[in-house]
Amino acid sequence: MDYPTLKIIHLTGLALTFMGLAGVLASRAATDAVFKKRWIFHASHGLGLLILLVTGFALAGQLHLMHPVPGWLQGKMFIWLLAGVAMTLATRFSRFAGPILAGYALLVAVAAWLAINKPF
């Protein structure tokens, strides 16, 4: 698959991941909805993470960055792990919706900065 198509799919995965996180956070904060009503947000988060992982490695492979893995790419992998764990924050600590949402935005901003600038 060509690089621009992979990049579009990667960004779609990013959107799905964080829409799922924000959806769970909002539904828990507003109504404390049961899982049956918010499963779509969990599914969006999981599918988004899978798409991010697959397309991220495909993009890195096309740029020949797998051996050795540069520091900025390791940082993006760590952010991917944090995004995976972030569902726990959205589910358990929805009363702190504002700071959690700001943290999610910070994760996206740092990942974008790493991808664009490739600082190390």
Secondary structure, DSSP 8 states (H G I E B T S, - for coil): --HHHHHHHHHHHHHHHHHHHHHHHHHHHHH---HHHHHHHHHHHHHHHHHHHHHHHHHHHHTT-SSS--HHHHHHHHHHHHHHHHHHHHHH-GGGHHHHHHHHHHHHHHHHHHHHH---
